[in-house]
């Protein structure tokens, strides 16, 4: 009984440490250079507005390692993704995942 209680306690403590470490990496890093995406001509001709949601993996030096699109109009996705790869974040000790929403409005160009 004591062994199983000790094992359960050890597992719980390990899980809490992992959770605490994960919580520290979820803090959004400061963007130091945000590049405005080029509005696609076809989207302009369609008077298309909307947003693209993405998750960027940002390296410790602030450069984007990868971008995964989470949603958005297919006509706008490529322009948003190209721009996000040019963004730069403040340096950090570890790689981070940043949630991003890029908005497109033909009247705010």
C-alpha positions in Angstrom: 0.0 0.0 0.0 2.8 2.4 1.0 4.7 1.6 -2.3 1.7 2.3 -4.5 1.0 5.6 -2.6 4.6 6.6 -3.0 4.5 5.7 -6.7 1.3 7.7 -7.2 2.8 10.7 -5.4 5.9 10.6 -7.6 3.9 10.4 -10.8 1.7 13.3 -9.6 4.7 15.4 -8.7 6.3 14.7 -12.1 3.1 15.7 -13.9 2.9 18.9 -11.9 6.5 19.8 -12.9 5.8 19.1 -16.5 2.6 21.2 -16.4 4.5 24.1 -14.7 7.2 24.0 -17.4 4.7 23.9 -20.2 2.8 26.9 -18.7 6.0 28.9 -18.8 6.4 28.4 -22.5 2.9 29.4 -23.2 3.6 33.0 -22.4 3.4 35.0 -25.7 6.7 36.4 -26.8 7.0 40.0 -27.9 6.9 40.6 -31.7 9.7 42.9 -32.7 9.0 43.0 -36.4 5.6 42.3 -37.9 5.4 42.2 -41.7 2.1 43.2 -43.3 1.1 40.5 -45.8 0.7 41.5 -49.5 -3.1 41.5 -50.2 -3.7 38.9 -53.0 -5.0 40.6 -56.2 -7.7 38.0 -56.6 -8.9 38.7 -53.0 -9.0 42.4 -53.8 -11.0 41.8 -57.0 -13.4 39.7 -54.9 -13.5 42.4 -52.2 -12.6 39.5 -49.8 -12.0 40.2 -46.2 -11.3 37.8 -43.4 -8.6 36.4 -41.2 -6.1 33.6 -41.2 -5.3 31.8 -37.9 -1.9 30.2 -37.6 0.5 28.7 -35.1 4.2 29.6 -35.6 7.1 27.7 -34.1 9.6 30.4 -33.1 13.3 29.6 -32.5 15.1 30.9 -29.5 16.7 33.6 -31.7 13.3 35.0 -32.7 13.1 33.6 -36.2 10.2 31.5 -37.4 10.9 27.9 -37.8 7.6 26.7 -39.2 4.0 27.9 -39.7 0.9 25.7 -39.4 -2.3 27.2 -40.7 -5.3 26.7 -38.3 -8.0 28.3 -40.4 -8.9 31.0 -42.8 -10.0 31.6 -46.4 -7.8 29.6 -48.8 -7.2 32.7 -51.0 -5.6 34.5 -48.1 -3.6 31.7 -46.5 -0.5 31.8 -48.7 -0.1 35.6 -48.3 -0.5 35.3 -44.5 2.0 32.4 -44.3 4.6 34.2 -46.4 4.4 37.3 -44.2 4.6 35.3 -40.9 7.9 33.7 -42.0 9.3 37.3 -42.1 8.1 38.2 -38.6 10.7 38.3 -35.8 10.1 37.8 -32.0 12.2 38.8 -29.1 14.9 36.3 -28.2 14.0 33.7 -25.6 15.7 30.8 -23.8 13.6 28.2 -25.6 11.6 27.6 -28.8 8.0 28.7 -28.5 4.7 28.3 -30.2 2.8 31.5 -31.0 -0.8 31.7 -32.0 -1.4 34.4 -34.7 -4.4 35.9 -36.4 -3.7 37.9 -39.6 -6.6 40.1 -40.7 -7.3 41.1 -44.3 -9.6 44.0 -45.2 -9.5 45.6 -48.7 -10.4 49.0 -47.2 -7.5 49.1 -44.8 -4.7 48.6 -47.3 
